[in-house]
Amino acid sequence: MKDPNNWIVNTINQTLIFADKYIQMDLKLPTQRIYGLGDRHHEFLLSEGAYTMWTSGQVGSYDDGRGRGGLSGAHPFVLYETMVPGVFAGLYFRNSNAMSPVIKFNDDGTTTFSFITIGGQIEVYFIAQGSAHSVIQTYQTMVSFSRLPPFWALGWQEASPALSAGTE
């Protein structure tokens, strides 16, 4: 018999709205230790609040820990600890529109995680429990690895004298 007190994500009595220009999906997570959500330089442990993401393709600063700071890309992936200490799970929301994940801590130690977007197609991937490393490795496999551009695209063809010194 499975333990009813050991769950990864709960959708019972949670909101699910599909409208023309509004999608909201609420999930209950078993912890308040949640990490992730995009271009983050510090404050990897997320606090309550809205983390609005809009991919504008502009060079911008890193997120200051309160959302809305990263402009170059959106990675709506969260890593969170399950009810078993040291065991993690992950959620990846794939959508190309503006999105606003909202985190609300509940009094019982759980979290209501709301994923809100202005429409489009939405894909939700649940990455089952494992070590933090294995969950992130699974996520990285799902989104693919970045390719190394050719050296000439990085400016190596215009080597400075300091770089070419000693090569003769």
CORMOZI-V808030 format. One record per helix or strand. SS is the DSSP state (A for helix, B for strand). FROM is the first residue (numbers start at 0). LEN is the number of residues. If there is no record, write none. Layout:
BEGIN
ss: {SS,SS}
from: {FROM,FROM}
len: {LEN,LEN}
END
This chain:
BEGIN
ss: {B,B,B,B,B,B,B,B,B,B,B,B,B,A,A,A,A}
from: {8,15,21,33,39,44,48,62,76,87,98,110,122,131,150,155,160}
len: {2,4,8,3,1,1,5,1,5,7,7,7,8,12,4,3,4}
END
